[in-house]
Amino acid sequence: MILNRYERMIARRYLLPGKGEGFIFLVAAISLAAVALGVAALIIVMSVMNGFRAELFDKIVGLNGHAIVQGYEGRLADWQQIADVARKTPGVTSALPLIEQPLMASTNGRVEGVLVRGMRMEDLRANATINENIKSGNMASITPGSGRIAIGSRLAEELGAYPGSEISLISPEGRSTVVGTVPRIVSYTVGAVFEVGVYDYDKAFVIMPMQDAQSLLMLGDQVGMIEIQSNNPDKVGEILAPLEPYVRGRGIIVDWRQMNAALFEALEVERIAMFVVLSLIVLVAVFNILSSLIMLVRAKTRDIAILRTMGASRRGMMKVFVTVGVTIGSLGIVLGLILGAIFLFFRQGVIDAIQFLTGQNLWDPSVRFLSELPSKTDPVEVTAIVLIALILSFLATLYPAWKAASTDPVQVLRYE
């Protein structure tokens, strides 16, 4: 939509308040602010939801892989053969043996449920999710036969443990006696405390070398599962389909979607619902643009009639008022983008400040899984938000612009 010189001049004059038009200007300013808040709210919420999903995915996959081959009864015999076949499967980047077993941990008179994980030393040393998030202690001290383990930070808080503390792990798979099975209790020294940022993991995980886990659980040379990484997490089911015949009868294949189905489905539903609900803010703001333009047309009826008698076309009048409305919407969108970017940059500081002022814990990791408010802005979504706001702003201008173009100068100026 190209405006000629006089149309641009008129649109510019109508954007600025004239004598006695302060109220119209106030409504237009409120419309601009409403569009800005709506756009900012959409960008902030969608970025946080995307960041939440991405952060959860990275941390969950960092510890559990894209899929696992789980042995029946927690034991996977001939796991070397399955691991070799998995590594040769197109699309698979790694296949690592693991042991995972829920046990009890006790120290200082406190008892907590834990998830013991046994890993080969080369795999443990290469795991960035753990090694890059050590809070205290040293992972180098954890070696086979050393009797040292790594525990999550939340578990350390619950047990009152720290590097150098003694922790007893209690396994129900113990010795059989005439009076029944006696639980197996083995003491370990805490060598390191880690915090991956996922509350459930930091509160439950106990990491130890594979040999120590096999000895504790009396597994011999067996493992509990094989963790598999692929080059495409979204197609991991298709990638691992050829592996199913080798696993059948000895275990099952479970991918990351099945392991965390409820969580990621809930996130997706919430993400869509929040987008629809917050879009209503932009819609309400657009109605403000509509009302301000209607008031502007009524206030400028005499001016419009004079312009029509001087040769202004209906099409020209429509372009003027469409330009005024779209300009208000565009300025609101730009302001919303700036506000959204500023909030996302200082998001954790804002949360901390609100918590400090109110005394409330707004970001409880026991409820929200992660320790900090994440963010990941998707340029495609931002573009979609901008386009939606622009289209709605344009549609809101059509009726007032049509009314302005339909002004009959004879009727308006008859009694002038």
C-alpha positions in Angstrom: 0.0 0.0 0.0 1.8 3.1 -1.3 0.7 6.6 -0.1 1.3 9.7 -2.1 2.7 12.9 -0.5 -0.6 14.5 0.7 -1.8 11.1 2.0 1.3 10.7 4.1 1.0 14.2 5.4 -2.7 13.6 6.5 -1.8 10.3 8.1 1.0 11.9 10.0 -1.3 14.7 11.2 -3.9 12.2 12.4 -1.3 10.2 14.3 -0.5 13.3 16.5 -3.1 14.8 18.8 -4.9 18.0 17.6 -6.7 20.6 19.7 -9.3 18.9 21.8 -8.3 15.4 20.7 -6.4 14.4 23.8 -8.8 11.7 24.7 -8.5 10.1 21.2 -4.7 10.2 21.5 -5.0 8.6 25.0 -7.1 5.7 23.6 -4.6 5.3 20.7 -1.7 5.2 23.2 -3.5 2.6 25.3 -4.0 0.6 22.2 -0.3 0.7 21.4 0.6 -0.3 24.9 -1.9 -3.2 24.9 -0.5 -4.5 21.6 3.0 -4.2 23.0 2.0 -6.1 26.2 0.2 -8.8 24.2 3.2 -9.4 21.9 5.7 -9.3 24.7 3.6 -11.8 26.8 3.3 -14.2 23.8 7.1 -14.0 23.1 8.0 -14.5 26.8 5.6 -17.4 27.4 6.5 -19.2 24.2 10.2 -18.7 24.7 10.0 -20.0 28.3 7.9 -23.0 27.2 10.4 -23.8 24.4 13.3 -23.4 26.8 11.6 -25.6 29.4 11.1 -28.4 26.9 14.6 -28.1 25.4 16.3 -28.0 28.8 14.3 -30.9 30.1 15.0 -32.9 26.9 18.8 -32.1 27.1 19.1 -33.1 30.7 16.8 -36.2 30.5 18.6 -37.4 27.4 21.9 -36.6 28.9 21.3 -39.2 31.6 18.9 -41.6 29.9 19.8 -41.5 26.3 17.3 -41.4 23.4 16.2 -45.0 24.1 17.1 -47.9 26.3 17.1 -51.7 25.9 15.7 -52.8 29.3 16.3 -56.4 30.3 13.6 -58.4 32.0 13.8 -58.5 35.8 16.5 -55.9 35.6 19.0 -58.3 34.0 20.2 -58.3 30.4 22.1 -61.4 29.5 24.5 -61.4 26.4 24.3 -57.6 26.5 27.6 -57.4 24.5 25.9 -59.0 21.4 22.9 -56.6 21.6 25.2 -53.6 22.1 27.3 -54.6 19.0 24.2 -55.0 16.9 22.9 -51.6 18.1 26.1 -49.8 17.3 26.0 -51.2 13.7 22.4 -50.1 13.2 22.2 -47.0 10.9 21.4 -43.9 12.8 22.7 -45.1 16.2 25.7 -43.2 17.5 26.4 -45.0 20.7 25.2 -48.0 22.8 26.4 -48.0 26.4 25.7 -50.7 29.1 24.1 -49.4 32.3 22.9 -50.7 35.7 20.0 -49.0 37.3 18.3 -50.2 40.5 16.1 -48.4 43.1 17.6 -49.0 46.6 17.6 -47.3 50.0 20.3 -45.0 51.3 21.0 -44.3 55.0 23.3 -41.9 56.9 23.1 -39.7 59.9 19.9 -41.5 61.0 18.2 -40.4 57.7 16.8 -42.8 55.1 16.0 -41.9 51.5 15.0 -43.8 48.4 17.7 -43.6 45.7 18.3 -44.8 42.2 21.7 -46.4 41.9 23.4 -46.2 38.5 26.4 -48.2 37.5 28.5 -46.9 34.5 31.7 -48.0 32.9 34.5 -45.6 33.8 35.1 -44.5 30.2 31.4 -43.7 29.9 31.3 -41.9 33.2 34.3 -39.7 32.4 32.8 -38.8 29.0 29.3 -37.9 30.4 29.2 -34.1 30.2 25.8 -33.8 32.0 27.5 -35.1 35.2 31.1 -33.9 34.9 30.2 -30.3 33.9 27.9 -29.9 36.9 30.0 -31.0 39.9 29.2 -28.8 42.9 31.8 -30.3 45.3 34.3 -33.2 45.5 36.1 -34.7 42.6 34.9 -37.3 40.0 38.5 -38.4 39.5 38.4 -40.0 43.0 35.6 -42.4 41.9 37.3 -45.5 40.6 36.4 -49.2 40.6 37.0 -50.7 44.0 37.6 -47.3 45.7 34.3 -47.5 47.5 33.5 -43.9 46.4 30.3 -42.7 44.8 28.7 -39.5 43.4 25.3 -38.3 44.6 22.9 -35.6 43.5 22.8 -32.3 45.3 19.2 -32.6 46.6 19.9 -36.1 47.9 23.0 -34.7 49.7 20.8 -32.0 51.3 18.2 -34.6 52.4 20.8 -36.9 53.9 23.1 -34.2 55.3 26.0 -35.7 53.3 29.0 -34.1 51.7 32.3 -35.3 50.1 33.9 -37.6 52.7 30.6 -38.7 54.3 29.8 -42.4 54.7 26.5 -43.6 53.1 25.1 -47.1 53.5 23.2 -48.5 50.5 20.6 -51.1 51.4 19.7 -53.8 48.8 16.8 -56.2 49.4 18.7 -58.8 47.3 20.8 -60.2 50.1 21.8 -63.6 51.6 19.3 -66.3 52.1 19.1 -67.7 55.6 16.8 -70.0 57.5 14.8 -67.0 58.6 14.5 -65.5 55.2 16.5 -63.1 53.0 18.8 -60.7 54.9 19.1 -57.3 53.1 22.6 -56.5 51.8 24.1 -53.3 53.3 27.3 -51.8 51.9 28.9 -48.6 53.0 30.4 -46.1 50.5 32.2 -42.7 50.7 30.8 -39.7 48.9 33.4 -38.6 46.4 31.5 -35.9 44.5 28.2 -34.1 44.6 26.6 -33.1 41.3 23.6 -31.0 40.2 22.3 -31.5 36.7 19.3 -29.1 37.3 16.5 -31.7 37.2 15.0 -32.0 40.7 14.0 -35.7 40.4 17.5 -36.7 39.3 19.4 -34.5 41.8 17.3 -36.0 44.6 17.6 -39.7 43.6 20.7 -40.5 41.6 23.7 -42.3 43.0 26.5 -42.9 40.5 29.2 -45.6 40.8 31.5 -47.6 38.6 29.9 -50.6 36.8 32.0 -53.2 38.7 30.9 -51.8 42.1 27.3 -51.8 41.0 27.5 -55.4 39.8 29.1 -56.4 43.1 26.5 -54.6 45.1 23.6 -56.1 43.2 25.2 -59.5 42.7 24.7 -59.4 38.9 28.0 -61.0 37.9 28.9 -59.9 34.4 25.3 -58.9 33.6 23.9 -55.4 33.2 20.4 -54.0 33.6 20.1 -52.1 30.3 21.8 -50.6 27.3 21.5 -46.8 26.7 21.3 -45.8 23.1 21.9 -42.5 21.4 20.8 -41.7 17.8 21.4 -38.9 15.3 17.7 -38.1 15.2 15.8 -38.2 18.5 12.4 -37.6 16.8 12.8 -40.7 14.6 14.5 -43.0 17.2 11.6 -45.5 16.9 12.2 -46.0 13.2 16.0 -46.1 13.7 15.7 -48.9 16.3 13.1 -51.0 14.5 15.7 -53.4 13.0 17.0 -54.0 16.6 13.7 -55.4 17.9 14.2 -59.0 16.6 17.5 -59.3 18.5 16.0 -58.0 21.7 12.7 -60.0 21.6 12.6 -62.5 24.5 15.4 -60.8 26.4 14.1 -57.3 27.0 12.1 -54.4 25.5 13.1 -51.2 23.8 11.8 -48.0 25.4 12.5 -44.6 23.8 12.5 -41.1 25.4 8.9 -40.4 24.5 7.6 -43.5 26.2 9.8 -42.9 29.3 8.5 -39.3 29.6 5.3 -39.4 27.6 3.0 -37.7 30.2 5.5 -34.9 30.9 6.2 -33.9 27.2 2.5 -34.3 26.2 1.5 -32.0 29.1 4.1 -29.5 28.0 2.8 -29.5 24.4 -0.8 -29.1 25.4 0.1 -26.3 27.8 2.1 -24.6 25.2 -0.7 -24.6 22.7 -3.3 -23.5 25.3 -1.1 -20.6 26.5 -0.6 -19.4 22.9 -4.3 -19.3 22.2 -5.2 -17.6 25.6 -2.5 -15.0 25.3 -3.4 -14.3 21.6 -6.7 -13.0 23.1 -4.7 -10.1 24.7 -3.6 -9.0 21.2 -7.2 -9.4 20.0 -8.4 -7.1 22.8 -5.7 -4.6 22.0 -6.8 -4.6 18.3 -10.4 -3.8 19.4 -8.8 -0.7 21.1 -7.3 0.3 17.8 -10.7 -0.2 16.2 -12.4 2.0 18.8 -9.8 4.8 18.6 -10.0 4.9 14.8 -13.8 5.1 15.0 -13.6 8.1 17.4 -10.9 9.6 15.1 -13.2 9.3 12.1 -16.1 10.9 13.9 -13.9 13.8 15.1 -12.5 14.3 11.6 -15.7 14.0 9.7 -15.7 17.7 8.6 -12.1 17.5 7.6 -12.8 14.4 5.6 -15.7 16.1 3.8 -13.5 19.1 2.9 -10.8 16.8 1.6 -13.4 15.0 -0.5 -14.6 18.2 -2.1 -11.0 19.1 -2.8 -10.6 16.0 -4.9 -9.5 13.3 -2.4 -10.6 9.9 -3.5 -12.4 7.3 -1.4 -9.5 5.0 -1.9 -7.1 7.6 -0.6 -9.2 8.1 2.5 -9.2 4.4 3.2 -5.4 4.3 2.8 -4.9 7.1 5.3 -6.9 5.5 8.1 -5.5 2.0 7.4 -2.0 3.5 7.6 -2.9 5.2 10.9 -4.2 1.9 12.5 -1.4 -0.3 11.1 1.2 2.3 12.3 -0.2 2.1 15.9 -0.1 -1.7 15.7 3.4 -1.8 14.2 4.8 0.5 16.9 3.1 -1.7 19.5 4.7 -4.8 18.0 8.2 -3.2 18.0 7.8 -2.1 21.6 6.5 -5.6 22.5 9.6 -7.2 20.9 11.9 -4.9 22.9 10.0 -5.6 26.2 10.1 -9.3 25.5 13.8 -9.3 24.8 14.6 -7.3 27.9 12.5 -9.5 30.2 14.0 -12.7 28.8 17.5 -11.4 29.2 16.9 -10.5 32.9 14.3 -13.3 33.5 16.1 -15.0 36.4 16.9 -11.6 38.1 13.2 -10.6 37.8 12.2 -13.9 39.4 14.7 -13.6 42.2 13.7 -9.9 42.9 10.0 -10.9 43.1 10.8 -13.8 45.4 12.9 -11.5 47.6 10.1 -8.8 47.8 7.2 -11.2 48.4 9.1 -13.9 50.4 7.4 -16.5 48.2 9.2 -19.3 46.4 7.9 -18.8 42.8 10.3 -21.3 41.2 10.2 -24.4 43.4 12.4 -27.0 41.6 10.5 -29.9 43.3 7.4 -28.8 41.3 9.0 -27.4 38.1 11.8 -30.0 37.7 14.4 -27.4 36.7 16.4 -25.2 39.1 16.3 -22.0 36.9 13.8 -20.4 34.6 14.9 -21.5 31.0 14.3 -19.7 27.7 14.7 -20.6 24.1 13.4 -18.1 21.5 12.2 -19.6 18.2 12.5 -17.1 15.3 9.7 -18.9 13.4 7.3 -18.4 16.4 8.3 -14.8 16.8 7.7 -14.2 13.1 4.3 -15.9 13.5 3.4 -13.7 16.5 4.4 -10.5 14.6 2.4 -11.5 11.5 -0.7 -12.4 13.6 -0.5 -9.0 15.4 0.0 -7.2 12.1 -2.9 -9.0 10.3 -5.3 -8.3 13.3 -4.2 -4.7 13.3 -4.9 -4.4 9.6 -8.3 -6.0 9.9 -9.3 -3.7 12.7 -8.7 -0.7 10.4 -11.0 -1.8 7.6 -14.3 -0.7 9.1 -13.2 2.8 10.3 -11.4 3.3 7.0 -14.5 2.3 5.0 -16.7 4.6 7.1 -14.3 7.5 6.4 -14.3 6.7 2.7 -18.1 6.6 2.7 -18.4 10.1 4.1 -20.8 12.1 2.0 -19.4 15.7 1.8 -22.9 17.1 0.8 -24.6 15.8 3.9 -21.7 16.9 6.2 -21.2 20.4 4.8 -24.9 21.2 4.1 -25.3 23.4 7.2 -21.7 24.7 7.3 
